[in-house]
Amino acid sequence: MNASLQIAIAAFLLFIGVGTGAFGAHALTGLVDMSLMAIWHTAVLYLLVHGLGLFAVAVAQSHLQPKLQTLAFSLLLCGTLLFSGSLFLLVLSGQRWLGMITPIGGILMLGGWVSVVIAALKQYRLQK
C-alpha cells in the first residue's frame, strides 16, 4: 500500500479520534453513566494512539521490509477499528456482548506491533 494513502488513513483516524473525544466530552456527559464514559475514553485513547502509530508506520515505510510493513499497517488498522469501534458501539447501544469483539482488536494490534519489530529487524539485516 502506498505511503501517501497510509498517511491519509492515519490522519483520518486521528480526525475521528478528535471528533469522538469531543462527542464524548460534550454530548455523552450526563447521558451515560461513568463506567460507560470510562469505556468511551479508552476507545478514544486507543484510537488516537494507534492513529499516531499508523502515521509513524506509514512514514517509516522505507525503513521497514515492504511486505511486513503492509501487514503491520493492515493489522494495526483492523485492530484499531475493531477495538475502538466495538467499544464505541457498546457505549452507544448498551449491548455488552460487543465487548467480546474488543480483545480480537487488541490481538490484531499486538500482531501489528510485532510485525513492525520484525519488519524493522529484517530491513536492518538487509542493510548490513
Backbone atoms as SQL, in Angstrom:
CREATE TABLE atoms (id INTEGER PRIMARY KEY, chain TEXT, resi INTEGER, resn TEXT, atom TEXT, x REAL, y REAL, z REAL);
INSERT INTO atoms VALUES
  (1, 'A', 1, 'MET', 'N', 0.843, -1.167, 0.000),
  (2, 'A', 1, 'MET', 'CA', 0.000, 0.000, 0.000),
  (3, 'A', 1, 'MET', 'C', 0.897, 1.242, 0.000),
  (4, 'A', 2, 'ASN', 'N', 0.553, 2.209, -0.778),
  (5, 'A', 2, 'ASN', 'CA', 1.295, 3.449, -0.925),
  (6, 'A', 2, 'ASN', 'C', 1.371, 4.221, 0.395),
  (7, 'A', 3, 'ALA', 'N', 2.535, 4.788, 0.691),
  (8, 'A', 3, 'ALA', 'CA', 2.738, 5.527, 1.942),
  (9, 'A', 3, 'ALA', 'C', 1.791, 6.721, 2.050),
  (10, 'A', 4, 'SER', 'N', 1.540, 7.404, 0.939),
  (11, 'A', 4, 'SER', 'CA', 0.635, 8.560, 0.979),
  (12, 'A', 4, 'SER', 'C', -0.776, 8.144, 1.376),
  (13, 'A', 5, 'LEU', 'N', -1.237, 7.016, 0.870),
  (14, 'A', 5, 'LEU', 'CA', -2.555, 6.508, 1.239),
  (15, 'A', 5, 'LEU', 'C', -2.571, 6.111, 2.716),
  (16, 'A', 6, 'GLN', 'N', -1.506, 5.478, 3.169),
  (17, 'A', 6, 'GLN', 'CA', -1.412, 5.103, 4.582),
  (18, 'A', 6, 'GLN', 'C', -1.445, 6.339, 5.479),
  (19, 'A', 7, 'ILE', 'N', -0.743, 7.378, 5.084),
  (20, 'A', 7, 'ILE', 'CA', -0.744, 8.619, 5.864),
  (21, 'A', 7, 'ILE', 'C', -2.147, 9.214, 5.894),
  (22, 'A', 8, 'ALA', 'N', -2.835, 9.200, 4.774),
  (23, 'A', 8, 'ALA', 'CA', -4.204, 9.721, 4.721),
  (24, 'A', 8, 'ALA', 'C', -5.134, 8.923, 5.634),
  (25, 'A', 9, 'ILE', 'N', -4.992, 7.612, 5.640),
  (26, 'A', 9, 'ILE', 'CA', -5.817, 6.761, 6.510),
  (27, 'A', 9, 'ILE', 'C', -5.522, 7.075, 7.976),
  (28, 'A', 10, 'ALA', 'N', -4.252, 7.188, 8.317),
  (29, 'A', 10, 'ALA', 'CA', -3.868, 7.503, 9.699),
  (30, 'A', 10, 'ALA', 'C', -4.423, 8.860, 10.116),
  (31, 'A', 11, 'ALA', 'N', -4.310, 9.848, 9.244),
  (32, 'A', 11, 'ALA', 'CA', -4.823, 11.183, 9.554),
  (33, 'A', 11, 'ALA', 'C', -6.344, 11.148, 9.732),
  (34, 'A', 12, 'PHE', 'N', -7.029, 10.340, 8.932),
  (35, 'A', 12, 'PHE', 'CA', -8.483, 10.223, 9.072),
  (36, 'A', 12, 'PHE', 'C', -8.840, 9.606, 10.422),
  (37, 'A', 13, 'LEU', 'N', -8.098, 8.594, 10.848),
  (38, 'A', 13, 'LEU', 'CA', -8.358, 8.010, 12.167),
  (39, 'A', 13, 'LEU', 'C', -8.119, 9.039, 13.272),
  (40, 'A', 14, 'LEU', 'N', -7.104, 9.859, 13.119),
  (41, 'A', 14, 'LEU', 'CA', -6.852, 10.905, 14.111),
  (42, 'A', 14, 'LEU', 'C', -7.991, 11.934, 14.112),
  (43, 'A', 15, 'PHE', 'N', -8.502, 12.258, 12.953),
  (44, 'A', 15, 'PHE', 'CA', -9.664, 13.148, 12.834),
  (45, 'A', 15, 'PHE', 'C', -10.859, 12.550, 13.579),
  (46, 'A', 16, 'ILE', 'N', -11.114, 11.272, 13.345),
  (47, 'A', 16, 'ILE', 'CA', -12.219, 10.580, 14.021),
  (48, 'A', 16, 'ILE', 'C', -11.963, 10.543, 15.531),
  (49, 'A', 17, 'GLY', 'N', -10.711, 10.358, 15.930),
  (50, 'A', 17, 'GLY', 'CA', -10.374, 10.343, 17.345),
  (51, 'A', 17, 'GLY', 'C', -10.692, 11.659, 18.033),
  (52, 'A', 18, 'VAL', 'N', -10.350, 12.756, 17.387),
  (53, 'A', 18, 'VAL', 'CA', -10.662, 14.068, 17.957),
  (54, 'A', 18, 'VAL', 'C', -12.178, 14.256, 18.015),
  (55, 'A', 19, 'GLY', 'N', -12.863, 13.864, 16.953),
  (56, 'A', 19, 'GLY', 'CA', -14.316, 14.006, 16.922),
  (57, 'A', 19, 'GLY', 'C', -15.025, 13.170, 17.975),
  (58, 'A', 20, 'THR', 'N', -14.592, 11.919, 18.126),
  (59, 'A', 20, 'THR', 'CA', -15.239, 11.069, 19.129),
  (60, 'A', 20, 'THR', 'C', -14.898, 11.522, 20.537),
  (61, 'A', 21, 'GLY', 'N', -13.694, 12.061, 20.719),
  (62, 'A', 21, 'GLY', 'CA', -13.338, 12.605, 22.020),
  (63, 'A', 21, 'GLY', 'C', -14.222, 13.791, 22.382),
  (64, 'A', 22, 'ALA', 'N', -14.416, 14.693, 21.428),
  (65, 'A', 22, 'ALA', 'CA', -15.276, 15.854, 21.668),
  (66, 'A', 22, 'ALA', 'C', -16.730, 15.428, 21.875),
  (67, 'A', 23, 'PHE', 'N', -17.184, 14.468, 21.092),
  (68, 'A', 23, 'PHE', 'CA', -18.552, 13.973, 21.238),
  (69, 'A', 23, 'PHE', 'C', -18.772, 13.400, 22.631),
  (70, 'A', 24, 'GLY', 'N', -17.816, 12.615, 23.089),
  (71, 'A', 24, 'GLY', 'CA', -17.929, 12.040, 24.424),
  (72, 'A', 24, 'GLY', 'C', -17.940, 13.098, 25.513),
  (73, 'A', 25, 'ALA', 'N', -17.075, 14.096, 25.363),
  (74, 'A', 25, 'ALA', 'CA', -16.961, 15.139, 26.390),
  (75, 'A', 25, 'ALA', 'C', -18.178, 16.055, 26.433),
  (76, 'A', 26, 'HIS', 'N', -18.783, 16.285, 25.281),
  (77, 'A', 26, 'HIS', 'CA', -19.861, 17.274, 25.224),
  (78, 'A', 26, 'HIS', 'C', -21.255, 16.666, 25.100),
  (79, 'A', 27, 'ALA', 'N', -21.399, 15.612, 24.320),
  (80, 'A', 27, 'ALA', 'CA', -22.738, 15.071, 24.074),
  (81, 'A', 27, 'ALA', 'C', -23.108, 13.923, 25.004),
  (82, 'A', 28, 'LEU', 'N', -22.119, 13.150, 25.435),
  (83, 'A', 28, 'LEU', 'CA', -22.436, 11.974, 26.253),
  (84, 'A', 28, 'LEU', 'C', -22.424, 12.243, 27.750),
  (85, 'A', 29, 'THR', 'N', -21.713, 13.280, 28.170),
  (86, 'A', 29, 'THR', 'CA', -21.633, 13.583, 29.599),
  (87, 'A', 29, 'THR', 'C', -23.034, 13.828, 30.148),
  (88, 'A', 30, 'GLY', 'N', -23.365, 13.079, 31.163),
  (89, 'A', 30, 'GLY', 'CA', -24.688, 13.170, 31.772),
  (90, 'A', 30, 'GLY', 'C', -25.713, 12.237, 31.165),
  (91, 'A', 31, 'LEU', 'N', -25.433, 11.722, 29.974),
  (92, 'A', 31, 'LEU', 'CA', -26.367, 10.793, 29.331),
  (93, 'A', 31, 'LEU', 'C', -26.044, 9.334, 29.616),
  (94, 'A', 32, 'VAL', 'N', -24.765, 9.043, 29.822),
  (95, 'A', 32, 'VAL', 'CA', -24.357, 7.679, 30.135),
  (96, 'A', 32, 'VAL', 'C', -23.634, 7.691, 31.473),
  (97, 'A', 33, 'ASP', 'N', -23.657, 6.558, 32.156),
  (98, 'A', 33, 'ASP', 'CA', -23.019, 6.525, 33.477),
  (99, 'A', 33, 'ASP', 'C', -21.498, 6.555, 33.347),
  (100, 'A', 34, 'MET', 'N', -20.866, 6.780, 34.475),
  (101, 'A', 34, 'MET', 'CA', -19.412, 6.981, 34.490),
  (102, 'A', 34, 'MET', 'C', -18.639, 5.758, 34.001),
  (103, 'A', 35, 'SER', 'N', -19.137, 4.562, 34.256),
  (104, 'A', 35, 'SER', 'CA', -18.413, 3.376, 33.787),
  (105, 'A', 35, 'SER', 'C', -18.413, 3.322, 32.260),
  (106, 'A', 36, 'LEU', 'N', -19.504, 3.727, 31.642),
  (107, 'A', 36, 'LEU', 'CA', -19.548, 3.772, 30.177),
  (108, 'A', 36, 'LEU', 'C', -18.691, 4.908, 29.635),
  (109, 'A', 37, 'MET', 'N', -18.607, 6.016, 30.369),
  (110, 'A', 37, 'MET', 'CA', -17.724, 7.112, 29.947),
  (111, 'A', 37, 'MET', 'C', -16.267, 6.668, 29.990),
  (112, 'A', 38, 'ALA', 'N', -15.920, 5.850, 30.978),
  (113, 'A', 38, 'ALA', 'CA', -14.544, 5.332, 31.050),
  (114, 'A', 38, 'ALA', 'C', -14.258, 4.436, 29.842),
  (115, 'A', 39, 'ILE', 'N', -15.234, 3.650, 29.439),
  (116, 'A', 39, 'ILE', 'CA', -15.077, 2.802, 28.249),
  (117, 'A', 39, 'ILE', 'C', -14.903, 3.680, 27.012),
  (118, 'A', 40, 'TRP', 'N', -15.705, 4.739, 26.906),
  (119, 'A', 40, 'TRP', 'CA', -15.605, 5.667, 25.774),
  (120, 'A', 40, 'TRP', 'C', -14.197, 6.286, 25.721),
  (121, 'A', 41, 'HIS', 'N', -13.697, 6.707, 26.870),
  (122, 'A', 41, 'HIS', 'CA', -12.369, 7.322, 26.930),
  (123, 'A', 41, 'HIS', 'C', -11.288, 6.326, 26.505),
  (124, 'A', 42, 'THR', 'N', -11.440, 5.065, 26.902),
  (125, 'A', 42, 'THR', 'CA', -10.479, 4.040, 26.481),
  (126, 'A', 42, 'THR', 'C', -10.494, 3.896, 24.962),
  (127, 'A', 43, 'ALA', 'N', -11.680, 3.877, 24.376),
  (128, 'A', 43, 'ALA', 'CA', -11.801, 3.756, 22.917),
  (129, 'A', 43, 'ALA', 'C', -11.138, 4.936, 22.217),
  (130, 'A', 44, 'VAL', 'N', -11.371, 6.138, 22.724),
  (131, 'A', 44, 'VAL', 'CA', -10.757, 7.336, 22.130),
  (132, 'A', 44, 'VAL', 'C', -9.240, 7.285, 22.274),
  (133, 'A', 45, 'LEU', 'N', -8.758, 6.919, 23.452),
  (134, 'A', 45, 'LEU', 'CA', -7.321, 6.849, 23.690),
  (135, 'A', 45, 'LEU', 'C', -6.640, 5.893, 22.710),
  (136, 'A', 46, 'TYR', 'N', -7.178, 4.694, 22.584),
  (137, 'A', 46, 'TYR', 'CA', -6.569, 3.719, 21.679),
  (138, 'A', 46, 'TYR', 'C', -6.670, 4.157, 20.226),
  (139, 'A', 47, 'LEU', 'N', -7.759, 4.825, 19.866),
  (140, 'A', 47, 'LEU', 'CA', -7.907, 5.327, 18.505),
  (141, 'A', 47, 'LEU', 'C', -6.846, 6.393, 18.207),
  (142, 'A', 48, 'LEU', 'N', -6.664, 7.314, 19.131),
  (143, 'A', 48, 'LEU', 'CA', -5.673, 8.369, 18.911),
  (144, 'A', 48, 'LEU', 'C', -4.240, 7.831, 18.929),
  (145, 'A', 49, 'VAL', 'N', -3.932, 6.987, 19.902),
  (146, 'A', 49, 'VAL', 'CA', -2.574, 6.446, 19.996),
  (147, 'A', 49, 'VAL', 'C', -2.241, 5.614, 18.762),
  (148, 'A', 50, 'HIS', 'N', -3.178, 4.777, 18.341),
  (149, 'A', 50, 'HIS', 'CA', -2.887, 3.929, 17.188),
  (150, 'A', 50, 'HIS', 'C', -2.991, 4.690, 15.868),
  (151, 'A', 51, 'GLY', 'N', -3.743, 5.782, 15.846),
  (152, 'A', 51, 'GLY', 'CA', -3.702, 6.664, 14.678),
  (153, 'A', 51, 'GLY', 'C', -2.308, 7.246, 14.510),
  (154, 'A', 52, 'LEU', 'N', -1.722, 7.690, 15.622),
  (155, 'A', 52, 'LEU', 'CA', -0.338, 8.186, 15.571),
  (156, 'A', 52, 'LEU', 'C', 0.637, 7.069, 15.211),
  (157, 'A', 53, 'GLY', 'N', 0.383, 5.883, 15.760),
  (158, 'A', 53, 'GLY', 'CA', 1.230, 4.744, 15.424),
  (159, 'A', 53, 'GLY', 'C', 1.156, 4.398, 13.944),
  (160, 'A', 54, 'LEU', 'N', -0.038, 4.413, 13.391),
  (161, 'A', 54, 'LEU', 'CA', -0.201, 4.156, 11.960),
  (162, 'A', 54, 'LEU', 'C', 0.516, 5.213, 11.131),
  (163, 'A', 55, 'PHE', 'N', 0.426, 6.450, 11.575),
  (164, 'A', 55, 'PHE', 'CA', 1.143, 7.528, 10.893),
  (165, 'A', 55, 'PHE', 'C', 2.645, 7.254, 10.897),
  (166, 'A', 56, 'ALA', 'N', 3.167, 6.853, 12.049),
  (167, 'A', 56, 'ALA', 'CA', 4.594, 6.557, 12.167),
  (168, 'A', 56, 'ALA', 'C', 4.994, 5.376, 11.285),
  (169, 'A', 57, 'VAL', 'N', 4.177, 4.344, 11.259),
  (170, 'A', 57, 'VAL', 'CA', 4.474, 3.167, 10.424),
  (171, 'A', 57, 'VAL', 'C', 4.464, 3.566, 8.944),
  (172, 'A', 58, 'ALA', 'N', 3.553, 4.443, 8.563),
  (173, 'A', 58, 'ALA', 'CA', 3.498, 4.900, 7.169),
  (174, 'A', 58, 'ALA', 'C', 4.731, 5.721, 6.813),
  (175, 'A', 59, 'VAL', 'N', 5.109, 6.635, 7.688),
  (176, 'A', 59, 'VAL', 'CA', 6.266, 7.494, 7.430),
  (177, 'A', 59, 'VAL', 'C', 7.556, 6.675, 7.416),
  (178, 'A', 60, 'ALA', 'N', 7.610, 5.627, 8.216),
  (179, 'A', 60, 'ALA', 'CA', 8.806, 4.785, 8.301),
  (180, 'A', 60, 'ALA', 'C', 8.838, 3.698, 7.231),
  (181, 'A', 61, 'GLN', 'N', 7.947, 3.771, 6.274),
  (182, 'A', 61, 'GLN', 'CA', 7.823, 2.707, 5.277),
  (183, 'A', 61, 'GLN', 'C', 9.151, 2.324, 4.636),
  (184, 'A', 62, 'SER', 'N', 9.983, 3.285, 4.322),
  (185, 'A', 62, 'SER', 'CA', 11.252, 2.978, 3.647),
  (186, 'A', 62, 'SER', 'C', 12.262, 2.300, 4.578),
  (187, 'A', 63, 'HIS', 'N', 11.990, 2.285, 5.864),
  (188, 'A', 63, 'HIS', 'CA', 12.890, 1.654, 6.837),
  (189, 'A', 63, 'HIS', 'C', 12.415, 0.274, 7.275),
  (190, 'A', 64, 'LEU', 'N', 11.344, -0.191, 6.664),
  (191, 'A', 64, 'LEU', 'CA', 10.756, -1.484, 7.044),
  (192, 'A', 64, 'LEU', 'C', 10.690, -2.397, 5.829),
  (193, 'A', 65, 'GLN', 'N', 10.819, -3.692, 6.065),
  (194, 'A', 65, 'GLN', 'CA', 10.664, -4.658, 4.990),
  (195, 'A', 65, 'GLN', 'C', 9.261, -4.472, 4.417),
  (196, 'A', 66, 'PRO', 'N', 9.125, -4.263, 3.087),
  (197, 'A', 66, 'PRO', 'CA', 7.865, -3.822, 2.498),
  (198, 'A', 66, 'PRO', 'C', 6.638, -4.701, 2.775),
  (199, 'A', 67, 'LYS', 'N', 6.749, -6.003, 2.594),
  (200, 'A', 67, 'LYS', 'CA', 5.570, -6.855, 2.804),
  (201, 'A', 67, 'LYS', 'C', 5.139, -6.865, 4.268),
  (202, 'A', 68, 'LEU', 'N', 6.116, -6.894, 5.165),
  (203, 'A', 68, 'LEU', 'CA', 5.783, -6.875, 6.585),
  (204, 'A', 68, 'LEU', 'C', 5.261, -5.507, 7.023),
  (205, 'A', 69, 'GLN', 'N', 5.728, -4.443, 6.378),
  (206, 'A', 69, 'GLN', 'CA', 5.203, -3.114, 6.691),
  (207, 'A', 69, 'GLN', 'C', 3.723, -3.045, 6.326),
  (208, 'A', 70, 'THR', 'N', 3.378, -3.567, 5.170),
  (209, 'A', 70, 'THR', 'CA', 1.973, -3.582, 4.744),
  (210, 'A', 70, 'THR', 'C', 1.138, -4.443, 5.679),
  (211, 'A', 71, 'LEU', 'N', 1.669, -5.596, 6.063),
  (212, 'A', 71, 'LEU', 'CA', 0.966, -6.465, 7.003),
  (213, 'A', 71, 'LEU', 'C', 0.767, -5.748, 8.336),
  (214, 'A', 72, 'ALA', 'N', 1.820, -5.114, 8.834),
  (215, 'A', 72, 'ALA', 'CA', 1.739, -4.405, 10.109),
  (216, 'A', 72, 'ALA', 'C', 0.687, -3.304, 10.049),
  (217, 'A', 73, 'PHE', 'N', 0.714, -2.515, 8.994),
  (218, 'A', 73, 'PHE', 'CA', -0.252, -1.424, 8.856),
  (219, 'A', 73, 'PHE', 'C', -1.672, -1.981, 8.830),
  (220, 'A', 74, 'SER', 'N', -1.876, -3.049, 8.080),
  (221, 'A', 74, 'SER', 'CA', -3.207, -3.651, 7.971),
  (222, 'A', 74, 'SER', 'C', -3.693, -4.208, 9.303),
  (223, 'A', 75, 'LEU', 'N', -2.806, -4.907, 10.019),
  (224, 'A', 75, 'LEU', 'CA', -3.180, -5.448, 11.326),
  (225, 'A', 75, 'LEU', 'C', -3.510, -4.341, 12.312),
  (226, 'A', 76, 'LEU', 'N', -2.689, -3.303, 12.320),
  (227, 'A', 76, 'LEU', 'CA', -2.934, -2.183, 13.230),
  (228, 'A', 76, 'LEU', 'C', -4.239, -1.469, 12.892),
  (229, 'A', 77, 'LEU', 'N', -4.490, -1.270, 11.616),
  (230, 'A', 77, 'LEU', 'CA', -5.726, -0.597, 11.201),
  (231, 'A', 77, 'LEU', 'C', -6.949, -1.420, 11.584),
  (232, 'A', 78, 'CYS', 'N', -6.956, -2.691, 11.213),
  (233, 'A', 78, 'CYS', 'CA', -8.108, -3.553, 11.533),
  (234, 'A', 78, 'CYS', 'C', -8.281, -3.700, 13.038),
  (235, 'A', 79, 'GLY', 'N', -7.172, -3.866, 13.741),
  (236, 'A', 79, 'GLY', 'CA', -7.244, -4.000, 15.188),
  (237, 'A', 79, 'GLY', 'C', -7.804, -2.757, 15.854),
  (238, 'A', 80, 'THR', 'N', -7.366, -1.602, 15.405),
  (239, 'A', 80, 'THR', 'CA', -7.852, -0.346, 15.972),
  (240, 'A', 80, 'THR', 'C', -9.336, -0.165, 15.708),
  (241, 'A', 81, 'LEU', 'N', -9.758, -0.458, 14.481),
  (242, 'A', 81, 'LEU', 'CA', -11.180, -0.317, 14.145),
  (243, 'A', 81, 'LEU', 'C', -12.039, -1.266, 14.972),
  (244, 'A', 82, 'LEU', 'N', -11.578, -2.511, 15.137),
  (245, 'A', 82, 'LEU', 'CA', -12.336, -3.469, 15.942),
  (246, 'A', 82, 'LEU', 'C', -12.329, -3.095, 17.419),
  (247, 'A', 83, 'PHE', 'N', -11.166, -2.739, 17.933),
  (248, 'A', 83, 'PHE', 'CA', -11.045, -2.415, 19.353),
  (249, 'A', 83, 'PHE', 'C', -11.888, -1.185, 19.697),
  (250, 'A', 84, 'SER', 'N', -11.545, -0.071, 19.097),
  (251, 'A', 84, 'SER', 'CA', -12.255, 1.164, 19.432),
  (252, 'A', 84, 'SER', 'C', -13.697, 1.131, 18.950),
  (253, 'A', 85, 'GLY', 'N', -13.907, 0.605, 17.758),
  (254, 'A', 85, 'GLY', 'CA', -15.265, 0.554, 17.214),
  (255, 'A', 85, 'GLY', 'C', -16.216, -0.256, 18.073),
  (256, 'A', 86, 'SER', 'N', -15.749, -1.401, 18.564),
  (257, 'A', 86, 'SER', 'CA', -16.619, -2.228, 19.408),
  (258, 'A', 86, 'SER', 'C', -16.947, -1.519, 20.716),
  (259, 'A', 87, 'LEU', 'N', -15.974, -0.792, 21.260),
  (260, 'A', 87, 'LEU', 'CA', -16.230, -0.051, 22.498),
  (261, 'A', 87, 'LEU', 'C', -17.178, 1.122, 22.266),
  (262, 'A', 88, 'PHE', 'N', -17.007, 1.839, 21.165),
  (263, 'A', 88, 'PHE', 'CA', -17.941, 2.932, 20.852),
  (264, 'A', 88, 'PHE', 'C', -19.366, 2.395, 20.714),
  (265, 'A', 89, 'LEU', 'N', -19.503, 1.297, 19.976),
  (266, 'A', 89, 'LEU', 'CA', -20.833, 0.713, 19.782),
  (267, 'A', 89, 'LEU', 'C', -21.419, 0.188, 21.084),
  (268, 'A', 90, 'LEU', 'N', -20.586, -0.377, 21.936),
  (269, 'A', 90, 'LEU', 'CA', -21.042, -0.852, 23.241),
  (270, 'A', 90, 'LEU', 'C', -21.650, 0.301, 24.038),
  (271, 'A', 91, 'VAL', 'N', -20.942, 1.415, 24.088),
  (272, 'A', 91, 'VAL', 'CA', -21.431, 2.567, 24.859),
  (273, 'A', 91, 'VAL', 'C', -22.719, 3.118, 24.247),
  (274, 'A', 92, 'LEU', 'N', -22.753, 3.261, 22.933),
  (275, 'A', 92, 'LEU', 'CA', -23.913, 3.870, 22.288),
  (276, 'A', 92, 'LEU', 'C', -25.144, 2.976, 22.280),
  (277, 'A', 93, 'SER', 'N', -24.916, 1.662, 22.206),
  (278, 'A', 93, 'SER', 'CA', -26.055, 0.734, 22.104),
  (279, 'A', 93, 'SER', 'C', -26.425, 0.086, 23.431),
  (280, 'A', 94, 'GLY', 'N', -25.470, 0.029, 24.361),
  (281, 'A', 94, 'GLY', 'CA', -25.713, -0.673, 25.612),
  (282, 'A', 94, 'GLY', 'C', -25.618, -2.187, 25.480),
  (283, 'A', 95, 'GLN', 'N', -25.231, -2.662, 24.321),
  (284, 'A', 95, 'GLN', 'CA', -25.109, -4.103, 24.065),
  (285, 'A', 95, 'GLN', 'C', -23.752, -4.590, 24.574),
  (286, 'A', 96, 'ARG', 'N', -23.749, -5.165, 25.751),
  (287, 'A', 96, 'ARG', 'CA', -22.497, -5.588, 26.398),
  (288, 'A', 96, 'ARG', 'C', -21.762, -6.684, 25.623),
  (289, 'A', 97, 'TRP', 'N', -22.467, -7.480, 24.824),
  (290, 'A', 97, 'TRP', 'CA', -21.813, -8.554, 24.080),
  (291, 'A', 97, 'TRP', 'C', -20.769, -8.000, 23.103),
  (292, 'A', 98, 'LEU', 'N', -20.895, -6.728, 22.718),
  (293, 'A', 98, 'LEU', 'CA', -19.909, -6.138, 21.815),
  (294, 'A', 98, 'LEU', 'C', -18.515, -6.110, 22.444),
  (295, 'A', 99, 'GLY', 'N', -18.468, -6.164, 23.776),
  (296, 'A', 99, 'GLY', 'CA', -17.185, -6.217, 24.463),
  (297, 'A', 99, 'GLY', 'C', -16.387, -7.478, 24.152),
  (298, 'A', 100, 'MET', 'N', -17.064, -8.507, 23.639),
  (299, 'A', 100, 'MET', 'CA', -16.354, -9.742, 23.264),
  (300, 'A', 100, 'MET', 'C', -15.522, -9.543, 22.002),
  (301, 'A', 101, 'ILE', 'N', -15.828, -8.520, 21.212),
  (302, 'A', 101, 'ILE', 'CA', -15.085, -8.240, 19.981),
  (303, 'A', 101, 'ILE', 'C', -13.782, -7.492, 20.296),
  (304, 'A', 102, 'THR', 'N', -13.808, -6.720, 21.355),
  (305, 'A', 102, 'THR', 'CA', -12.687, -5.851, 21.695),
  (306, 'A', 102, 'THR', 'C', -11.348, -6.589, 21.794),
  (307, 'A', 103, 'PRO', 'N', -11.280, -7.736, 22.476),
  (308, 'A', 103, 'PRO', 'CA', -9.975, -8.431, 22.557),
  (309, 'A', 103, 'PRO', 'C', -9.434, -8.885, 21.205),
  (310, 'A', 104, 'ILE', 'N', -10.311, -9.157, 20.264),
  (311, 'A', 104, 'ILE', 'CA', -9.846, -9.525, 18.916),
  (312, 'A', 104, 'ILE', 'C', -9.074, -8.352, 18.322),
  (313, 'A', 105, 'GLY', 'N', -9.625, -7.155, 18.500),
  (314, 'A', 105, 'GLY', 'CA', -8.910, -5.960, 18.043),
  (315, 'A', 105, 'GLY', 'C', -7.584, -5.797, 18.744),
  (316, 'A', 106, 'GLY', 'N', -7.556, -6.061, 20.042),
  (317, 'A', 106, 'GLY', 'CA', -6.308, -5.963, 20.796),
  (318, 'A', 106, 'GLY', 'C', -5.261, -6.939, 20.304),
  (319, 'A', 107, 'ILE', 'N', -5.683, -8.152, 20.010),
  (320, 'A', 107, 'ILE', 'CA', -4.750, -9.163, 19.493),
  (321, 'A', 107, 'ILE', 'C', -4.207, -8.739, 18.129),
  (322, 'A', 108, 'LEU', 'N', -5.065, -8.187, 17.283),
  (323, 'A', 108, 'LEU', 'CA', -4.605, -7.710, 15.974),
  (324, 'A', 108, 'LEU', 'C', -3.613, -6.559, 16.128),
  (325, 'A', 109, 'MET', 'N', -3.870, -5.661, 17.084),
  (326, 'A', 109, 'MET', 'CA', -2.925, -4.566, 17.317),
  (327, 'A', 109, 'MET', 'C', -1.577, -5.103, 17.801),
  (328, 'A', 110, 'LEU', 'N', -1.604, -6.062, 18.709),
  (329, 'A', 110, 'LEU', 'CA', -0.353, -6.678, 19.165),
  (330, 'A', 110, 'LEU', 'C', 0.393, -7.316, 17.998),
  (331, 'A', 111, 'GLY', 'N', -0.336, -8.022, 17.158),
  (332, 'A', 111, 'GLY', 'CA', 0.274, -8.619, 15.975),
  (333, 'A', 111, 'GLY', 'C', 0.867, -7.573, 15.052),
  (334, 'A', 112, 'GLY', 'N', 0.199, -6.446, 14.936),
  (335, 'A', 112, 'GLY', 'CA', 0.719, -5.357, 14.109),
  (336, 'A', 112, 'GLY', 'C', 2.029, -4.815, 14.638),
  (337, 'A', 113, 'TRP', 'N', 2.111, -4.629, 15.956),
  (338, 'A', 113, 'TRP', 'CA', 3.355, -4.100, 16.528),
  (339, 'A', 113, 'TRP', 'C', 4.484, -5.112, 16.444),
  (340, 'A', 114, 'VAL', 'N', 4.180, -6.392, 16.617),
  (341, 'A', 114, 'VAL', 'CA', 5.208, -7.425, 16.438),
  (342, 'A', 114, 'VAL', 'C', 5.688, -7.422, 14.986),
  (343, 'A', 115, 'SER', 'N', 4.759, -7.220, 14.055),
  (344, 'A', 115, 'SER', 'CA', 5.131, -7.156, 12.636),
  (345, 'A', 115, 'SER', 'C', 6.047, -5.978, 12.354),
  (346, 'A', 116, 'VAL', 'N', 5.827, -4.853, 13.026),
  (347, 'A', 116, 'VAL', 'CA', 6.716, -3.697, 12.861),
  (348, 'A', 116, 'VAL', 'C', 8.120, -4.047, 13.350),
  (349, 'A', 117, 'VAL', 'N', 8.206, -4.704, 14.491),
  (350, 'A', 117, 'VAL', 'CA', 9.516, -5.106, 15.027),
  (351, 'A', 117, 'VAL', 'C', 10.234, -6.005, 14.026),
  (352, 'A', 118, 'ILE', 'N', 9.545, -7.011, 13.533),
  (353, 'A', 118, 'ILE', 'CA', 10.161, -7.952, 12.597),
  (354, 'A', 118, 'ILE', 'C', 10.535, -7.253, 11.298),
  (355, 'A', 119, 'ALA', 'N', 9.654, -6.381, 10.801),
  (356, 'A', 119, 'ALA', 'CA', 9.930, -5.652, 9.551),
  (357, 'A', 119, 'ALA', 'C', 11.165, -4.770, 9.695),
  (358, 'A', 120, 'ALA', 'N', 11.315, -4.136, 10.848),
  (359, 'A', 120, 'ALA', 'CA', 12.480, -3.278, 11.074),
  (360, 'A', 120, 'ALA', 'C', 13.758, -4.105, 11.169),
  (361, 'A', 121, 'LEU', 'N', 13.689, -5.228, 11.887),
  (362, 'A', 121, 'LEU', 'CA', 14.879, -6.070, 12.028),
  (363, 'A', 121, 'LEU', 'C', 15.287, -6.687, 10.699),
  (364, 'A', 122, 'LYS', 'N', 14.326, -7.106, 9.896),
  (365, 'A', 122, 'LYS', 'CA', 14.659, -7.676, 8.581),
  (366, 'A', 122, 'LYS', 'C', 15.304, -6.619, 7.692),
  (367, 'A', 123, 'GLN', 'N', 14.777, -5.421, 7.715),
  (368, 'A', 123, 'GLN', 'CA', 15.347, -4.339, 6.913),
  (369, 'A', 123, 'GLN', 'C', 16.742, -3.986, 7.402),
  (370, 'A', 124, 'TYR', 'N', 16.921, -3.996, 8.714),
  (371, 'A', 124, 'TYR', 'CA', 18.235, -3.725, 9.301),
  (372, 'A', 124, 'TYR', 'C', 19.263, -4.753, 8.825),
  (373, 'A', 125, 'ARG', 'N', 18.879, -6.019, 8.835),
  (374, 'A', 125, 'ARG', 'CA', 19.803, -7.084, 8.396),
  (375, 'A', 125, 'ARG', 'C', 20.139, -6.941, 6.917),
  (376, 'A', 126, 'LEU', 'N', 19.197, -6.483, 6.107),
  (377, 'A', 126, 'LEU', 'CA', 19.465, -6.292, 4.684),
  (378, 'A', 126, 'LEU', 'C', 20.464, -5.158, 4.448),
  (379, 'A', 127, 'GLN', 'N', 20.455, -4.177, 5.326),
  (380, 'A', 127, 'GLN', 'CA', 21.323, -3.012, 5.149),
  (381, 'A', 127, 'GLN', 'C', 22.741, -3.237, 5.694),
  (382, 'A', 128, 'LYS', 'N', 22.943, -4.302, 6.432),
  (383, 'A', 128, 'LYS', 'CA', 24.282, -4.582, 6.998),
  (384, 'A', 128, 'LYS', 'C', 25.223, -5.067, 5.944);
